[in-house]
Amino acid sequence: MLVLGAFIIDLLVGDPRWLLHPVVVIGNAISRLERVLRKWVAPLAGLRLSGVLLTVLVVGTAYGATFGLVWGAGSLYRWLGWVFALWLMSTTIATTSLYRAAREIFDLLQAGNLEEARVKVGWIVGRDTQALDEGEIVRATVETVAENIVDGIVSPLFYGFLGGAPLAMAYRATNTLDSMVGYKNDKYREFGWASARLDDLANFIPARITAVLLLLAAALAGYKWRDGWSILRRDAPKHPSPNSGYPESAVAGVIGIRLGGLNYYGGQPSFRAYMGENLRPLEAEDIRRAWRLMYGAAVLAVTLGSLVWALATFLP
C-alpha cells in the first residue's frame, strides 16, 4: 500500500517546486562533503578511499534519516508516520517529472521552436545541444526517457517493495551520487569510483526487469515487442553502461528507431554504440511513443510488484 500510494501521489502531483525535495538536500550534502573530504581526507588516504567514505556517509545517512523521520513521526501518531513514509517514498519516483520534461520538448518541436527545444533538452542530458537538429533532439529525449525509466521509476519501486521508504531513499542517494561524481574524467575517475560502481550494482536487476516490462507494455499496446526482444538481445551489451543498454535497446526495437551515435561533450566527440535499426528518420512522435511505453512499464511495475509482494507475504 505504501508503494502504491506513493506512486499515485507522484502521478497526481509530481514534485511541487514550492516543496523542498530530498534530492536537493542530498545534492547539497554531497557538494559540501566532497569539499571537506578532498581537503582533509584525500591528502592522507587518497581520492578513491575518500570517495568510498563519501558514498558510505551519503547513502547511510539517507537511509538512517528517512528511517528515523518515519519512525519518529509514527511514534507520535501512527498516521503521521504513514504520511511521512508516503511523501518520502513518492519523492523517489519521477514518473510525472520525466513525462513533463519530455512533453515540454515534444510540444516545442511540434510548434517548430528548435531553439527553445535545444535549451530544454540541454536541461536533461549532459551532451552539447546547441547545434542539434530535430532528429538529434528526439534521440536525446528518447534516450533519456528510456534510461530514466530505470533510475526514476523501476529502481525506486523495486527498493521500495524490498525495504520501504528508507531503502528507496538510499537508492535515490546512490543515483544522485553517480550523477554528481560518477564521471570517468580526471577529476572524478578515482573520487567517484565507489559511487559509480554502487549505482551500477543497484541498477543491475532493475534494468533487466525494466526491459521485460517494456516488452510487456509494448505487447499490450500493440507495438512490435518481438522486434524489441530481438534488438534487446543483440544491442544491449554494446552500451558502455552495464545497465542503460537494456531499456534503450528495448525502446529502440519496439518503436522501430535507432538510438546511439555521435555525441559531443564540451566540444569533444564521443561515439555511443547504436541501439536498433535505422529504418526511418526520427520524428517528434517518437517522444510520445517513448513516454507511453514509460507509463505502461511503470503501471506494470507497480501491479506485478504488488502481486509478488502479496504472494511472498501471505502464502505459507
LOPA-318217 format. One line per field, with one value per atom (N, C-alpha, C): residue in one letter; atom name; x negated, y, z negated. Coordinates in pm, whole numbers, plus 50000, padded with zeros to 5 digits. Atoms other than C-alpha are relative to their C-alpha. Example, Ala and Ser with C-alpha at 12.3 -4.5 7.8 and 13.67 -1.06 7.14 Angstrom:
REM residues 2
tivex	A,A,A,S,S,S $
vose	N,CA,C,N,CA,C $
u	49911,48770,49910,50082,48633,50077 $
v	49881,49550,50120,49881,49894,50109 $
w	50000,49220,50000,50006,49286,49927 $
END
This chain:
REM residues 316
tivex	M,M,M,L,L,L,V,V,V,L,L,L,G,G,G,A,A,A,F,F,F,I,I,I,I,I,I,D,D,D,L,L,L,L,L,L,V,V,V,G,G,G,D,D,D,P,P,P,R,R,R,W,W,W,L,L,L,L,L,L,H,H,H,P,P,P,V,V,V,V,V,V,V,V,V,I,I,I,G,G,G,N,N,N,A,A,A,I,I,I,S,S,S,R,R,R,L,L,L,E,E,E,R,R,R,V,V,V,L,L,L,R,R,R,K,K,K,W,W,W,V,V,V,A,A,A,P,P,P,L,L,L,A,A,A,G,G,G,L,L,L,R,R,R,L,L,L,S,S,S,G,G,G,V,V,V,L,L,L,L,L,L,T,T,T,V,V,V,L,L,L,V,V,V,V,V,V,G,G,G,T,T,T,A,A,A,Y,Y,Y,G,G,G,A,A,A,T,T,T,F,F,F,G,G,G,L,L,L,V,V,V,W,W,W,G,G,G,A,A,A,G,G,G,S,S,S,L,L,L,Y,Y,Y,R,R,R,W,W,W,L,L,L,G,G,G,W,W,W,V,V,V,F,F,F,A,A,A,L,L,L,W,W,W,L,L,L,M,M,M,S,S,S,T,T,T,T,T,T,I,I,I,A,A,A,T,T,T,T,T,T,S,S,S,L,L,L,Y,Y,Y,R,R,R,A,A,A,A,A,A,R,R,R,E,E,E,I,I,I,F,F,F,D,D,D,L,L,L,L,L,L,Q,Q,Q,A,A,A,G,G,G,N,N,N,L,L,L,E,E,E,E,E,E,A,A,A,R,R,R,V,V,V,K,K,K,V,V,V,G,G,G,W,W,W,I,I,I,V,V,V,G,G,G,R,R,R,D,D,D,T,T,T,Q,Q,Q,A,A,A,L,L,L,D,D,D,E,E,E,G,G,G,E,E,E,I,I,I,V,V,V,R,R,R,A,A,A,T,T,T,V,V,V,E,E,E,T,T,T,V,V,V,A,A,A,E,E,E,N,N,N,I,I,I,V,V,V,D,D,D,G,G,G,I,I,I,V,V,V,S,S,S,P,P,P,L,L,L,F,F,F,Y,Y,Y,G,G,G,F,F,F,L,L,L,G,G,G,G,G,G,A,A,A,P,P,P,L,L,L,A,A,A,M,M,M,A,A,A,Y,Y,Y,R,R,R,A,A,A,T,T,T,N,N,N,T,T,T,L,L,L,D,D,D,S,S,S,M,M,M,V,V,V,G,G,G,Y,Y,Y,K,K,K,N,N,N,D,D,D,K,K,K,Y,Y,Y,R,R,R,E,E,E,F,F,F,G,G,G,W,W,W,A,A,A,S,S,S,A,A,A,R,R,R,L,L,L,D,D,D,D,D,D,L,L,L,A,A,A,N,N,N,F,F,F,I,I,I,P,P,P,A,A,A,R,R,R,I,I,I,T,T,T,A,A,A,V,V,V,L,L,L,L,L,L,L,L,L,L,L,L,A,A,A,A,A,A,A,A,A,L,L,L,A,A,A,G,G,G,Y,Y,Y,K,K,K,W,W,W,R,R,R,D,D,D,G,G,G,W,W,W,S,S,S,I,I,I,L,L,L,R,R,R,R,R,R,D,D,D,A,A,A,P,P,P,K,K,K,H,H,H,P,P,P,S,S,S,P,P,P,N,N,N,S,S,S,G,G,G,Y,Y,Y,P,P,P,E,E,E,S,S,S,A,A,A,V,V,V,A,A,A,G,G,G,V,V,V,I,I,I,G,G,G,I,I,I,R,R,R,L,L,L,G,G,G,G,G,G,L,L,L,N,N,N,Y,Y,Y,Y,Y,Y,G,G,G,G,G,G,Q,Q,Q,P,P,P,S,S,S,F,F,F,R,R,R,A,A,A,Y,Y,Y,M,M,M,G,G,G,E,E,E,N,N,N,L,L,L,R,R,R,P,P,P,L,L,L,E,E,E,A,A,A,E,E,E,D,D,D,I,I,I,R,R,R,R,R,R,A,A,A,W,W,W,R,R,R,L,L,L,M,M,M,Y,Y,Y,G,G,G,A,A,A,A,A,A,V,V,V,L,L,L,A,A,A,V,V,V,T,T,T,L,L,L,G,G,G,S,S,S,L,L,L,V,V,V,W,W,W,A,A,A,L,L,L,A,A,A,T,T,T,F,F,F,L,L,L,P,P,P $
vose	N,CA,C,N,CA,C,N,CA,C,N,CA,C,N,CA,C,N,CA,C,N,CA,C,N,CA,C,N,CA,C,N,CA,C,N,CA,C,N,CA,C,N,CA,C,N,CA,C,N,CA,C,N,CA,C,N,CA,C,N,CA,C,N,CA,C,N,CA,C,N,CA,C,N,CA,C,N,CA,C,N,CA,C,N,CA,C,N,CA,C,N,CA,C,N,CA,C,N,CA,C,N,CA,C,N,CA,C,N,CA,C,N,CA,C,N,CA,C,N,CA,C,N,CA,C,N,CA,C,N,CA,C,N,CA,C,N,CA,C,N,CA,C,N,CA,C,N,CA,C,N,CA,C,N,CA,C,N,CA,C,N,CA,C,N,CA,C,N,CA,C,N,CA,C,N,CA,C,N,CA,C,N,CA,C,N,CA,C,N,CA,C,N,CA,C,N,CA,C,N,CA,C,N,CA,C,N,CA,C,N,CA,C,N,CA,C,N,CA,C,N,CA,C,N,CA,C,N,CA,C,N,CA,C,N,CA,C,N,CA,C,N,CA,C,N,CA,C,N,CA,C,N,CA,C,N,CA,C,N,CA,C,N,CA,C,N,CA,C,N,CA,C,N,CA,C,N,CA,C,N,CA,C,N,CA,C,N,CA,C,N,CA,C,N,CA,C,N,CA,C,N,CA,C,N,CA,C,N,CA,C,N,CA,C,N,CA,C,N,CA,C,N,CA,C,N,CA,C,N,CA,C,N,CA,C,N,CA,C,N,CA,C,N,CA,C,N,CA,C,N,CA,C,N,CA,C,N,CA,C,N,CA,C,N,CA,C,N,CA,C,N,CA,C,N,CA,C,N,CA,C,N,CA,C,N,CA,C,N,CA,C,N,CA,C,N,CA,C,N,CA,C,N,CA,C,N,CA,C,N,CA,C,N,CA,C,N,CA,C,N,CA,C,N,CA,C,N,CA,C,N,CA,C,N,CA,C,N,CA,C,N,CA,C,N,CA,C,N,CA,C,N,CA,C,N,CA,C,N,CA,C,N,CA,C,N,CA,C,N,CA,C,N,CA,C,N,CA,C,N,CA,C,N,CA,C,N,CA,C,N,CA,C,N,CA,C,N,CA,C,N,CA,C,N,CA,C,N,CA,C,N,CA,C,N,CA,C,N,CA,C,N,CA,C,N,CA,C,N,CA,C,N,CA,C,N,CA,C,N,CA,C,N,CA,C,N,CA,C,N,CA,C,N,CA,C,N,CA,C,N,CA,C,N,CA,C,N,CA,C,N,CA,C,N,CA,C,N,CA,C,N,CA,C,N,CA,C,N,CA,C,N,CA,C,N,CA,C,N,CA,C,N,CA,C,N,CA,C,N,CA,C,N,CA,C,N,CA,C,N,CA,C,N,CA,C,N,CA,C,N,CA,C,N,CA,C,N,CA,C,N,CA,C,N,CA,C,N,CA,C,N,CA,C,N,CA,C,N,CA,C,N,CA,C,N,CA,C,N,CA,C,N,CA,C,N,CA,C,N,CA,C,N,CA,C,N,CA,C,N,CA,C,N,CA,C,N,CA,C,N,CA,C,N,CA,C,N,CA,C,N,CA,C,N,CA,C,N,CA,C,N,CA,C,N,CA,C,N,CA,C,N,CA,C,N,CA,C,N,CA,C,N,CA,C,N,CA,C,N,CA,C,N,CA,C,N,CA,C,N,CA,C,N,CA,C,N,CA,C,N,CA,C,N,CA,C,N,CA,C,N,CA,C,N,CA,C,N,CA,C,N,CA,C,N,CA,C,N,CA,C,N,CA,C,N,CA,C,N,CA,C,N,CA,C,N,CA,C,N,CA,C,N,CA,C,N,CA,C,N,CA,C,N,CA,C,N,CA,C,N,CA,C,N,CA,C,N,CA,C,N,CA,C,N,CA,C,N,CA,C,N,CA,C,N,CA,C,N,CA,C,N,CA,C,N,CA,C,N,CA,C,N,CA,C,N,CA,C,N,CA,C,N,CA,C,N,CA,C,N,CA,C,N,CA,C,N,CA,C,N,CA,C,N,CA,C,N,CA,C,N,CA,C,N,CA,C,N,CA,C,N,CA,C,N,CA,C,N,CA,C,N,CA,C,N,CA,C,N,CA,C,N,CA,C,N,CA,C,N,CA,C,N,CA,C,N,CA,C,N,CA,C,N,CA,C,N,CA,C,N,CA,C,N,CA,C,N,CA,C,N,CA,C,N,CA,C,N,CA,C,N,CA,C,N,CA,C,N,CA,C,N,CA,C,N,CA,C,N,CA,C,N,CA,C,N,CA,C,N,CA,C,N,CA,C,N,CA,C,N,CA,C,N,CA,C,N,CA,C,N,CA,C,N,CA,C,N,CA,C,N,CA,C,N,CA,C,N,CA,C,N,CA,C,N,CA,C,N,CA,C,N,CA,C,N,CA,C,N,CA,C,N,CA,C,N,CA,C,N,CA,C,N,CA,C $
u	49918,50000,49914,50091,49711,49948,50056,49553,50109,49890,49886,50046,49958,49989,49900,50105,49655,50001,49995,49683,50116,49883,50031,49975,50032,49911,49910,50089,49632,50078,49922,49880,50087,49906,50114,49932,50060,49877,49855,50140,49525,49915,50087,49262,50030,49968,49411,49874,50121,49149,49990,50000,49253,49959,50030,49179,49854,50140,48819,49990,50014,48717,49880,50113,48499,49877,50115,48278,49918,50072,48190,49915,50074,48088,49881,50107,47884,49891,50098,47717,49915,50077,47618,49904,50087,47480,49880,50110,47272,49897,50093,47123,49915,50074,47028,49901,50088,46887,49883,50110,46686,49889,50101,46512,49921,50067,46435,49907,50080,46311,49878,50114,46092,49893,50095,45934,49930,50055,45884,49967,50020,45904,49916,50071,45775,49848,50146,45421,49939,50052,45387,50036,49952,45595,50015,49985,45616,50142,49870,45902,50099,49906,46050,50060,49950,46079,50090,49914,46220,50136,49874,46484,50082,49930,46569,50068,49945,46619,50120,49887,46841,50122,49889,47057,50065,49947,47094,50076,49936,47177,50133,49878,47433,50111,49897,47615,50047,49963,47605,50086,49924,47731,50139,49869,48011,50093,49920,48129,50038,49975,48091,50092,49916,48251,50145,49864,48552,50065,49947,48595,50034,49978,48561,50119,49890,48806,50134,49876,49071,50031,49980,49020,50040,49970,49021,50142,49864,49340,50102,49907,49505,50011,49993,49417,50090,49908,49617,50144,49870,49911,49974,50027,49926,50028,49966,50099,49895,50102,49825,49878,50108,49562,50030,49960,49758,49993,50005,49784,49856,50140,49409,49944,50049,49340,50051,49942,49578,49933,50061,49433,49856,50141,49069,49988,50004,49136,50038,49957,49317,49891,50106,49017,49889,50102,48800,50044,49943,49029,50014,50005,49004,50080,49921,49272,50053,49939,49450,49895,50106,49130,49940,50055,48994,50096,49900,49319,50004,49990,49334,49882,50119,48977,50010,49989,49038,50113,49885,49377,49967,50036,49231,49917,50083,48970,50085,49909,49234,50084,49916,49461,49920,50083,49174,49966,50028,49086,50124,49876,49449,50027,49980,49452,49889,50110,49130,49897,50092,48935,49874,50121,48598,49907,50092,48401,50035,49957,48606,49993,50009,48618,49856,50140,48237,49966,50025,48231,50060,49931,48484,49938,50062,48319,49864,50126,47993,50015,49975,48156,50005,49983,48199,49892,50111,47888,49868,50131,47517,49927,50070,47420,50022,49981,47380,50127,49872,47719,50019,49980,47658,50025,49989,47641,50084,49924,47877,50116,49882,48131,50117,49881,48482,49980,50021,48383,49911,50091,48097,50063,49926,48322,50092,49913,48567,49919,50084,48288,49958,50044,48155,50114,49885,48503,50043,49958,48598,49898,50103,48265,50012,49986,48317,50123,49879,48673,49975,50024,48566,49909,50095,48269,50061,49945,48465,50123,49898,48741,49941,50069,48485,49974,50044,48340,50115,49896,48659,50128,49873,48928,49979,50004,48846,49908,50090,48545,50057,49938,48717,50115,49891,49023,49944,50062,48803,49950,50054,48625,50107,49888,48948,50072,49938,49102,49912,50091,48793,49984,50031,48739,50068,49924,48994,49927,50055,48912,49851,50144,48569,49911,50085,48427,50016,49980,48585,49921,50076,48425,49850,50141,48090,49964,50025,48122,49991,50002,48204,49869,50129,47892,49889,50099,47688,50003,49985,47825,49955,50043,47765,49848,50147,47405,49941,50053,47348,50014,49979,47497,49910,50083,47271,49851,50144,46938,49960,50032,46960,49951,50050,46772,49863,50129,46478,49905,50094,46274,49891,50114,45956,50042,49959,46143,50068,49916,46373,49971,50025,46223,49972,50030,46085,50100,49912,46303,50142,49865,46627,50011,50001,46526,50105,49908,46726,50146,49863,47036,50048,49962,47036,50021,49986,46983,50125,49881,47256,50126,49884,47500,50019,49992,47418,50059,49951,47480,50147,49862,47802,50099,49910,47949,49993,50023,47832,50130,49875,48152,50114,49890,48399,49991,50013,48256,50052,49956,48325,50149,49856,48668,50069,49943,48736,50013,49996,48651,50118,49887,48903,50132,49878,49167,50030,49980,49115,50054,49950,49168,50145,49862,49484,50092,49922,49609,50020,49990,49534,50101,49906,49728,50144,49865,50029,50046,49965,50015,50003,49997,49987,49875,50127,49626,49926,50074,49368,49905,50082,49249,49897,50097,49080,49875,50115,48858,49921,50067,48785,49916,50074,48679,49875,50114,48454,49890,50098,48285,49938,50050,48254,49889,50100,48064,49874,50116,47840,49920,50067,47763,49974,50015,47798,49857,50138,47445,49902,50091,47294,49987,50000,47379,49885,50110,47088,50044,49948,47311,50047,49952,47382,50152,49856,47746,50081,49920,47858,50036,49971,47842,50129,49879,48135,50127,49880,48410,49987,50015,48263,50019,49986,48237,50143,49862,48584,50091,49918,48741,49971,50036,48549,50062,49945,48658,50151,49853,49022,50052,49953,49060,49956,50050,48856,49910,50092,48584,49858,50137,48210,49956,50057,48061,49850,50145,47697,49943,50067,47441,49902,50104,47209,50060,49965,47246,49876,50111,47034,50017,50002,46939,49888,50099,46768,49920,50066,46687,49922,50075,46524,50095,49910,46677,49993,49992,46791,50104,49908,46945,50057,49931,47203,50058,49954,47292,50147,49862,47607,50089,49896,47924,50117,49889,48183,49958,50023,48217,50040,49973,48208,50102,49896,48539,50066,49934,48667,49943,50048,48585,50076,49935,48656,50097,49898,48967,50050,49954,49125,50096,49904,49395,49932,50072,49127,49986,50003,49108,50130,49871,49480,50004,50001,49432,49915,50088,49148,50068,49939,49347,50121,49893,49641,49943,50065,49407,49956,50041,49276,50116,49884,49624,50044,49963,49701,49908,50096,49383,50018,49982,49450,50120,49880,49803,49977,50030,49684,49907,50094,49400,50075,49923,49644,50093,49903,49901,49932,50068,49663,49923,50070,49455,50092,49902,49766,50043,49961,49867,49891,50113,49522,49987,50010,49510,50111,49887,49858,49982,50023,49773,49892,50111,49445,50039,49961,49616,50106,49882,49938,50001,50002,49861,49913,50080,49734,49870 $
v	49879,50000,50126,49885,50235,50032,49978,50189,50043,49963,50203,50142,49865,50516,50104,49906,50685,50017,49993,50601,50087,49919,50754,50147,49861,51068,50062,49946,51108,50027,49979,51066,50125,49890,51326,50136,49869,51598,50013,49992,51509,50058,49934,51721,50149,49856,52061,50083,49918,52334,50073,49927,52504,49912,50091,52192,49953,50041,52114,49851,50138,51795,49935,50066,51541,49987,50012,51502,50129,49873,51872,50000,50009,51814,49906,50097,51509,50061,49938,51701,50104,49900,51987,49933,50073,51739,49941,50058,51569,50108,49892,51901,50043,49957,52001,49892,50109,51659,49982,50013,51648,50099,49899,51973,49963,50037,51852,49882,50120,51511,50025,49968,51647,50080,49915,51897,49927,50055,51688,49851,50146,51317,49955,50045,51283,50013,49994,51410,49889,50106,51136,49860,50135,50845,49978,50015,50913,50028,49962,51006,49884,50112,50656,49969,50028,50592,50114,49887,50943,49987,50020,50863,49888,50108,50538,50054,49940,50734,50089,49916,50985,49914,50087,50703,49941,50061,50533,50103,49897,50858,50045,49946,50982,49895,50104,50653,49958,50038,50556,50105,49892,50896,50010,49995,50894,49892,50109,50557,50030,49977,50645,50116,49883,50988,49970,50035,50852,49906,50093,50563,50074,49928,50797,50093,49907,51052,49927,50077,50790,49939,50062,50611,50105,49896,50935,50054,49952,51060,49896,50107,50722,49977,50016,50713,50104,49898,51033,49963,50042,50935,49903,50100,50623,50053,49947,50806,50097,49904,51070,49929,50080,50803,49957,50038,50685,50118,49880,51040,50029,49973,51092,49892,50109,50749,50015,49981,50816,50114,49886,51158,49970,50028,51047,49896,50101,50739,50061,49940,50948,50087,49914,51181,49921,50081,50890,49958,50040,50826,50122,49882,51054,49981,50022,50937,50130,49877,51271,50102,49906,51477,49963,50046,51266,50027,49972,51295,50149,49856,51672,50053,49956,51718,49958,50048,51501,50071,49935,51660,50143,49863,52010,50006,50004,51919,49961,50043,51740,50117,49886,52047,50106,49901,52276,49955,50052,52051,50008,49991,52037,50144,49858,52418,50054,49957,52430,50087,49916,52602,49920,50081,52428,50064,49933,52689,49971,50025,52651,49851,50144,52272,49959,50028,52266,50037,49955,52462,49900,50088,52234,49861,50132,51911,50006,49983,52051,49993,50010,52051,49855,50139,51672,49906,50082,51549,50073,49940,51607,50042,49970,51637,50145,49868,51960,49997,49999,52059,50122,49873,52399,49984,50014,52262,49879,50119,51962,50033,49986,51922,49927,50058,51791,49851,50143,51425,49972,50020,51457,50042,49962,51637,49886,50114,51350,49885,50110,51096,50022,49970,51269,49983,50008,51289,49855,50141,50927,49921,50070,50801,50032,49960,50999,49938,50062,50876,49852,50144,50515,49969,50026,50531,50031,49958,50709,49921,50094,50450,49912,50077,50254,50088,49917,50534,50067,49918,50728,49928,50070,50461,49860,50142,50091,49975,50023,50103,50052,49958,50320,49910,50092,50093,49868,50127,49784,50005,49989,49905,50041,49971,50043,49874,50128,49697,49919,50077,49548,50059,49940,49799,50130,49880,50079,50128,49868,50449,50012,49985,50419,49941,50062,50178,50070,49924,50369,50130,49876,50689,49973,50037,50513,49979,50014,50417,50137,49867,50777,50072,49941,50890,49941,50067,50633,50056,49948,50757,50145,49860,51121,50011,50005,51042,49972,50035,50882,50116,49888,51180,50119,49886,51421,49970,50029,51241,49875,50126,50922,50013,49975,51055,49936,50061,50895,50105,49897,51212,50013,49988,51326,50039,49952,51493,49892,50093,51206,49852,50141,50885,49919,50068,50791,50036,49955,51000,49945,50047,50886,49853,50143,50523,49922,50076,50386,50034,49958,50589,49940,50055,50476,49849,50145,50109,49962,50031,50114,50024,49973,50272,49890,50112,50004,49877,50118,49734,50016,49978,49892,49988,50002,49916,49871,50119,49576,49919,50077,49382,50086,49917,49671,50030,49971,49747,49885,50117,49395,49975,50004,49395,50102,49893,49723,49956,50045,49569,49904,50092,49289,50075,49921,49538,50080,49924,49748,49911,50092,49445,49960,50031,49353,50119,49880,49712,50015,49991,49706,49899,50102,49382,50042,49956,49525,50119,49881,49848,49974,50032,49671,50039,49969,49772,49869,50117,49539,49947,50045,49369,49895,50100,49086,50068,49924,49342,50055,49953,49488,49893,50112,49147,49969,50029,49090,50105,49892,49430,49998,50008,49391,49897,50106,49063,50037,49970,49199,50120,49872,49554,50039,49956,49584,49989,50012,49452,50099,49907,49709,50134,49870,50004,50007,49989,50138,49982,50025,50121,49855,50138,49771,49990,50003,49872,50079,49911,50155,49939,50060,49943,49919,50084,49729,50080,49923,49993,50072,49926,50190,49909,50091,49890,49948,50047,49767,50107,49891,50108,50019,49982,50143,49892,50110,49799,50005,49996,49842,50112,49885,50187,49988,50014,50090,50113,49891,50355,49958,50025,50375,50109,49909,50534,49984,50003,50597,50082,49921,50761,50098,49904,51059,50111,49888,51300,50084,49912,51596,50046,49956,51680,50103,49894,52013,50015,49989,52012,49878,50121,51668,49889,50104,51389,49872,50128,51067,49915,50086,50781,49894,50103,50558,49898,50108,50222,50016,49989,50212,49896,50087,50064,50002,50005,49947,50017,49990,49973,50138,49869,50292,49982,50030,50216,50125,49876,50574,50115,49885,50928,50011,49974,51013,50116,49896,51226,50028,49959,51413,49898,50099,51146,49886,50105,50903,50032,49962,51101,49958,50042,51039,49849,50146,50670,49954,50037,50657,50023,49979,50814,49909,50098,50582,49867,50122,50287,50017,49972,50453,49979,50015,50474,49854,50142,50117,49919,50073,49988,50035,49956,50194,49931,50064,50059,49851,50143,49705,49974,50017,49751,50002,49991,49857,49879,50110,49590,49867,50128,49296,49997,49994,49412,49976,50020,49424,49854,50141,49075,49912,50079,48931,50020,49972,49104,49930,50062,48977,49849,50144,48621,49960,50032,48625,50021,49968,48770,49906,50071,48570,49851,50143,48232,49929,50074,47970,49949 $
w	50000,50000,50000,50003,49926,50140,49867,50269,50097,49912,50449,49973,50034,50260,50045,49958,50329,50151,49854,50699,50045,49965,50715,49968,50035,50534,50106,49896,50789,50129,49878,51076,49989,50017,50928,49987,50029,50810,50045,49960,50921,49888,50098,50747,49998,50006,50649,49975,50011,50688,49867,50126,50365,49882,50109,50159,50011,50000,50061,50032,49956,50239,49933,50065,50055,50088,49911,50363,49999,50011,50336,49873,50126,49973,50017,49978,50075,50088,49911,50358,49929,50076,50127,49903,50092,49875,50072,49921,50146,50033,49964,50257,49881,50119,49904,49954,50043,49813,50096,49903,50135,49970,50030,50047,49874,50126,49693,50019,49982,49799,50089,49913,50079,49924,50071,49841,49885,50123,49527,50006,49998,49615,50118,49880,49972,49989,50010,49893,49917,50087,49631,50050,49965,49763,50150,49855,50138,50045,49945,50367,49999,49992,50406,49863,50134,50032,49952,50035,49985,50068,49929,50247,49939,50070,50070,49875,50122,49749,50033,49958,49931,50028,49965,50066,49876,50123,49728,49917,50081,49550,50059,49937,49802,50003,49991,49860,49861,50135,49493,49931,50061,49381,50062,49935,49639,49946,50055,49513,49855,50141,49145,49973,50022,49169,50038,49958,49359,49899,50100,49116,49871,50125,48817,50008,49985,48954,50000,49994,49033,49863,50133,48700,49897,50096,48503,50016,49975,48670,49959,50035,48623,49851,50145,48255,49936,50049,48209,50038,49948,48427,50114,49897,48639,50140,49869,48923,50051,49958,48921,50058,49944,48978,50143,49865,49282,50096,49915,49413,50043,49968,49392,50094,49915,49543,50143,49867,49832,50075,49933,49905,50041,49969,49883,50110,49895,50095,50134,49873,50357,50062,49946,50390,50068,49934,50501,50140,49871,50802,50089,49913,51105,50129,49879,51349,50057,49952,51370,50044,49962,51377,50136,49873,51661,50115,49897,51854,50034,49976,51808,50081,49927,51931,50147,49863,52238,50074,49936,52306,50042,49967,52298,50129,49879,52560,50120,49892,52771,50049,49961,52767,50075,49932,52867,50142,49866,53161,50088,49924,53266,50045,49966,53264,50090,49914,53470,49931,50078,53191,49965,50020,53231,49897,50092,53038,49855,50137,52721,49967,50023,52765,49969,50030,52771,49856,50137,52446,49901,50094,52276,49996,50001,52386,49931,50072,52250,49850,50144,51906,49953,50041,51910,50054,49951,52094,49974,50025,52045,50126,49875,52412,50044,49940,52610,50086,49927,52753,50089,49930,52917,50150,49854,53273,50041,49967,53256,50095,49915,53536,49934,50063,53471,49970,50022,53513,49880,50112,53265,49867,50121,53016,49958,50028,53044,49942,50049,52998,49856,50136,52689,49900,50090,52537,49978,50011,52611,49919,50078,52476,49851,50140,52156,49936,50053,52111,49974,50014,52169,49882,50108,51933,49864,50129,51661,49958,50045,51660,49890,50105,51458,49879,50113,51245,49927,50060,51186,49966,50024,51172,49945,50038,51161,49881,50113,50928,49868,50126,50663,49956,50034,50680,49950,50038,50659,49856,50134,50347,49899,50088,50204,49958,50034,50222,49904,50085,50059,49861,50130,49781,49969,50030,49787,50036,49969,49796,49969,50029,49624,50109,49898,49883,50135,49876,50172,49997,50012,50041,50007,49988,50004,50147,49856,50372,50066,49939,50464,49969,50035,50277,50086,49915,50471,50141,49865,50801,50011,50001,50706,49993,50007,50612,50138,49868,50951,50097,49908,51134,49969,50037,50943,50003,50008,50901,50078,49934,51108,50142,49865,51410,50021,49968,51589,50058,49957,51617,49894,50091,51444,49859,50131,51160,49917,50075,51068,50022,49971,51205,49873,50125,50862,49890,50108,50630,50018,49975,50796,50029,49966,50844,49920,50085,50549,50031,49970,50631,50132,49869,50995,49992,50011,50905,49922,50079,50640,50082,49915,50886,50104,49905,51145,49932,50073,50885,49963,50043,50756,50115,49885,51107,50082,49918,51233,50019,49989,51156,50052,49948,51206,50150,49857,51552,50085,49924,51670,49981,50021,51511,50089,49918,51692,50146,49860,52029,50021,49990,51967,49992,50015,51852,50126,49876,52164,50112,49898,52385,49971,50037,52193,50032,49970,52221,50151,49854,52594,50054,49956,52638,49971,50036,52454,50083,49922,52657,50150,49858,52990,50076,49934,53058,50035,49951,53212,49892,50112,52895,50043,49953,53090,50056,49952,53264,49882,50120,52923,49935,50058,52794,50081,49912,53094,49984,50015,53063,49861,50137,52686,49989,50008,52720,50076,49915,52994,49950,50020,52881,49855,50139,52502,49949,50051,52430,50062,49933,52670,49926,50067,52446,49899,50096,52236,49856,50134,51929,49991,50014,51792,49989,50023,51741,50103,49915,51973,50134,49872,52285,50002,50003,52170,50027,49964,52160,50134,49875,52453,50121,49886,52685,50012,49996,52587,50061,49945,52659,50148,49859,52987,50087,49922,53106,50011,50002,53005,50089,49921,53164,50146,49864,53470,50042,49972,53449,49960,50043,53398,49904,50098,53088,50000,50000,53008,50114,49897,53232,49941,50039,53210,49915,50088,52917,49976,50035,52814,49856,50139,52456,49984,50009,52407,50128,49871,52777,50042,49969,52762,50048,49947,52977,49917,50071,52812,50070,49927,53007,49907,50078,52838,50096,49912,52990,50038,49952,53198,49931,50053,53049,50097,49906,53302,50144,49856,53678,50051,49940,53885,50113,49901,54059,50056,49958,54080,49919,50078,53965,49867,50129,53603,50014,49996,53550,49859,50132,53261,49939,50050,53232,49925,50071,53114,49851,50141,52789,49932,50055,52735,49982,50009,52807,49881,50112,52554,49866,50131,52272,49980,50015,52345,49950,50049,52301,49854,50137,51984,49904,50087,51833,49992,50002,51935,49911,50084,51774,49853,50139,51459,49936,50053,51414,49980,50014,51476,49881,50112,51225,49866,50125,50952,49986,50005,51040,49971,50018,51072,49869,50127,50777,49883,50107,50559,49993,49999,50669,49942,50052,50599,49850,50142,50260,49922,50068,50169,49992,49999,50270,49901,50091,50079,49854,50137,49771,49944,50053,49745,50028,49974,49898,49897,50099,49650,50060 $
END
